[in-house]
Amino acid sequence: MPSGGPFVSYAPFDMKTELHPKYEAAEFRCACGNVVLTRSTRKSVLLGICNVCHPFYTGQQKFVDTAGRVDKFQQRAAKTQAAQAAAAETKKKKK
């Protein structure tokens, strides 16, 4: 082992410039209007919910439905029920 301890010191090396994406200042925007400035490989990111408006952090119970997921589910369920009813009706007519 080297006399400096268990860690070995290696010569510094440069990263390849064409290989790695640029790590630049970035802006994260939430649907509530909150803006967080940080660094990332993307210049801007749009968020559906952040720590300012999320019920876990605010302590308030609120219904979080981004992009109408509940409505989409209810529409699919209604279509499925209608298709099942139509299939039962055609089966009933064949008998």
C-alpha positions in Angstrom: 0.0 0.0 0.0 1.1 3.5 -0.6 2.3 5.4 2.5 -0.7 7.9 2.3 -3.2 5.4 3.6 -5.6 2.9 1.9 -6.6 5.2 -0.9 -4.6 5.3 -4.1 -4.2 8.6 -5.8 -4.5 8.5 -9.6 -3.5 11.1 -12.1 -6.4 13.4 -13.0 -7.9 12.8 -16.4 -10.2 14.8 -18.7 -13.7 13.6 -19.7 -14.3 13.3 -23.4 -16.1 16.5 -24.6 -18.3 14.9 -27.3 -19.5 12.0 -25.1 -21.2 13.7 -22.2 -24.2 16.0 -22.4 -23.9 19.6 -21.2 -24.8 20.3 -17.6 -26.4 23.7 -17.7 -28.7 25.9 -15.6 -32.3 24.5 -15.8 -35.7 25.7 -14.9 -38.3 23.4 -13.4 -41.9 24.7 -13.7 -44.8 23.3 -11.8 -48.5 23.5 -12.9 -49.1 25.6 -9.7 -46.7 28.3 -10.9 -43.7 27.4 -8.7 -40.4 27.8 -10.5 -37.2 26.0 -9.2 -33.8 27.0 -10.7 -31.2 24.3 -10.7 -28.8 22.5 -13.0 -29.6 19.7 -15.4 -28.9 18.3 -18.9 -32.3 19.7 -20.0 -32.9 23.4 -20.1 -36.5 23.3 -18.9 -38.8 20.7 -17.3 -42.6 20.9 -16.8 -43.9 19.3 -13.7 -47.5 18.3 -12.8 -47.0 18.7 -9.1 -44.2 19.9 -6.8 -43.5 20.2 -3.1 -45.3 23.5 -2.8 -48.7 22.1 -4.0 -48.4 18.4 -3.1 -50.8 17.4 -0.3 -48.1 15.4 1.5 -46.0 18.6 2.0 -48.9 21.1 2.5 -50.8 19.0 5.0 -54.1 19.8 3.2 -56.3 17.1 1.6 -56.9 18.0 -2.0 -57.8 16.0 -5.0 -54.8 15.7 -7.4 -55.9 14.7 -10.9 -53.3 15.6 -13.5 -54.4 15.2 -17.1 -57.9 14.0 -16.2 -56.9 10.4 -15.3 -60.0 9.8 -13.3 -62.3 11.0 -16.1 -60.4 8.8 -18.6 -60.8 5.8 -16.4 -64.6 6.4 -16.0 -65.0 6.8 -19.7 -63.2 3.5 -20.3 -65.3 1.8 -17.7 -68.5 3.1 -19.3 -67.4 1.9 -22.8 -66.6 -1.6 -21.3 -70.0 -1.8 -19.6 -71.7 -0.8 -22.9 -69.7 -3.3 -24.9 -70.6 -6.1 -22.3 -74.3 -5.1 -22.5 -74.2 -5.2 -26.3 -72.5 -8.6 -26.3 -75.0 -10.0 -23.8 -77.9 -8.6 -26.0 -76.5 -10.2 -29.2 -76.0 -13.5 -27.3 -79.6 -13.3 -26.1 -80.9 -12.7 -29.6 -79.0 -15.7 -31.0 -80.8 -18.1 -28.6 
